[in-house]
Amino acid sequence: MNLLKTPLIDSEFLQNLIPQKPPFIMVGKLLHYSEKKIISGFVVPPDNLFVFEKRFMAPGLIENMAQTVALHTGYKFYLAQQPAPTGYIGAIKKATVNALPFVGQELETTVEILHDMMGITMVSATVTCEGIVLASSEMKTALAN
């Protein structure tokens, strides 16, 4: 069940939910949120750190997936009226990049929470653009103490 009534697009609000700060922001919209799933949106800007020759490079896609996980955690804490925690990527497994998007294209990143226990979260993430799967991975993230 999606707990959002409408997508959240307030960039200042969203930036308060994740530990990353400009110019290192790789999420721009919160499209869907539930206990086990989140979908973020991100339009690739021309001045992004991971843009090279008008394409959003693989490290940017990986960071976009990781920040979507952070957005899930941050929004969960927001709903509980607690400050968003800082976390980090513990491991990346099975990362696959099929294609690189161009500047101006909108990414839709879906993260499914596989396990979440004691501050360690295992997820499956997929980035799509115009219905095409660009990248996917399994990640383990952890909350910093």
C-alpha positions as CSV (number, residue, x, y, z in Angstrom):
1,M,0.0,0.0,0.0
2,N,1.4,3.4,-1.0
3,L,1.3,5.7,2.0
4,L,1.7,8.8,-0.2
5,K,-1.4,10.6,-1.4
6,T,0.6,12.6,-4.0
7,P,4.3,12.5,-5.1
8,L,6.6,14.7,-3.0
9,I,8.7,17.0,-5.1
10,D,9.8,19.6,-2.6
11,S,13.6,19.4,-3.0
12,E,14.4,21.1,0.3
13,F,12.1,18.7,2.2
14,L,13.6,15.7,0.4
15,Q,17.2,16.8,1.0
16,N,16.4,16.9,4.7
17,L,15.5,13.2,4.5
18,I,18.9,12.0,3.2
19,P,22.5,12.7,4.5
20,Q,23.8,13.8,1.1
21,K,23.9,17.5,0.3
22,P,24.3,19.5,-2.9
23,P,26.0,19.0,-5.3
24,F,25.8,15.3,-4.4
25,I,22.0,14.8,-4.6
26,M,20.8,12.0,-6.9
27,V,17.1,11.9,-6.0
28,G,14.5,14.5,-6.8
29,K,11.0,13.1,-6.2
30,L,9.4,10.6,-3.8
31,L,6.8,8.9,-6.0
32,H,5.8,5.9,-3.8
33,Y,6.5,4.9,-0.2
34,S,5.5,1.8,1.8
35,E,7.1,-0.2,4.5
36,K,8.8,-2.5,2.0
37,K,9.1,-0.4,-1.2
38,I,10.0,3.1,-2.4
39,I,10.1,4.7,-5.8
40,S,12.1,7.8,-6.5
41,G,12.3,10.1,-9.5
42,F,15.4,12.0,-10.7
43,V,15.9,14.2,-13.8
44,V,19.6,14.1,-14.7
45,P,20.9,17.7,-14.6
46,P,23.7,18.8,-17.0
47,D,25.9,19.9,-14.1
48,N,25.7,16.6,-12.1
49,L,29.1,15.3,-10.9
50,F,28.5,12.0,-12.7
51,V,27.7,13.4,-16.1
52,F,30.3,12.9,-18.8
53,E,29.7,13.7,-22.4
54,K,26.0,14.3,-21.7
55,R,25.5,10.9,-20.1
56,F,24.9,9.9,-16.5
57,M,27.6,7.5,-15.7
58,A,27.4,4.1,-13.9
59,P,28.6,5.5,-10.5
60,G,25.8,8.0,-10.6
61,L,23.3,5.2,-11.2
62,I,24.7,3.3,-8.2
63,E,24.6,6.4,-6.0
64,N,21.0,7.0,-7.2
65,M,20.0,3.6,-6.0
66,A,21.8,4.1,-2.6
67,Q,20.2,7.5,-2.1
68,T,16.8,6.0,-2.8
69,V,17.5,3.6,0.0
70,A,18.5,6.5,2.2
71,L,15.3,8.3,1.2
72,H,13.2,5.3,2.3
73,T,15.0,5.3,5.7
74,G,14.7,9.1,6.1
75,Y,11.0,9.2,5.2
76,K,10.4,6.3,7.7
77,F,12.1,8.3,10.4
78,Y,10.2,11.5,9.4
79,L,6.9,9.6,9.8
80,A,8.0,8.5,13.2
81,Q,8.9,12.2,14.0
82,Q,12.6,11.4,14.4
83,P,15.6,13.0,12.7
84,A,16.9,11.2,9.6
85,P,19.9,9.1,10.4
86,T,23.2,8.9,8.5
87,G,24.0,5.6,6.8
88,Y,26.4,4.1,4.4
89,I,26.6,1.4,1.7
90,G,28.0,-1.8,3.3
91,A,28.1,-4.0,0.2
92,I,26.9,-4.0,-3.4
93,K,26.1,-7.3,-5.0
94,K,25.1,-8.2,-8.5
95,A,25.3,-4.6,-9.9
96,T,24.4,-4.5,-13.5
97,V,24.4,-1.5,-15.8
98,N,22.7,-2.0,-19.1
99,A,22.6,1.5,-20.5
100,L,23.4,5.1,-19.5
101,P,20.8,7.8,-19.6
102,F,21.2,11.2,-21.1
103,V,21.1,14.6,-19.4
104,G,17.4,15.7,-19.1
105,Q,16.0,12.1,-18.9
106,E,14.0,11.1,-15.9
107,L,15.0,8.1,-13.9
108,E,12.6,6.1,-11.9
109,T,14.3,4.0,-9.2
110,T,12.4,1.2,-7.4
111,V,13.9,-0.2,-4.2
112,E,12.3,-3.2,-2.5
113,I,13.3,-3.9,1.1
114,L,14.3,-7.5,1.4
115,H,15.4,-7.5,5.1
116,D,15.7,-4.7,7.6
117,M,17.1,-5.7,11.0
118,M,19.1,-3.8,13.6
119,G,20.1,-1.0,11.3
120,I,21.2,-3.3,8.4
121,T,19.0,-3.2,5.3
122,M,19.2,-5.6,2.4
123,V,17.5,-4.3,-0.8
124,S,16.9,-5.0,-4.4
125,A,17.1,-1.9,-6.6
126,T,16.2,-1.2,-10.3
127,V,16.6,2.0,-12.3
128,T,14.4,2.5,-15.3
129,C,14.0,5.3,-17.9
130,E,11.1,5.4,-20.3
131,G,10.3,1.8,-19.4
132,I,13.8,0.5,-20.1
133,V,15.8,-1.1,-17.2
134,L,19.1,0.8,-17.1
135,A,20.6,-0.7,-14.0
136,S,19.9,-3.1,-11.1
137,S,21.7,-4.2,-8.0
138,E,21.4,-5.8,-4.6
139,M,22.8,-3.6,-1.7
140,K,23.3,-3.8,1.9
141,T,23.2,-0.5,3.8
142,A,23.8,0.2,7.4
143,L,23.0,3.1,9.8
144,A,26.0,4.8,11.3
145,N,26.2,4.8,15.0
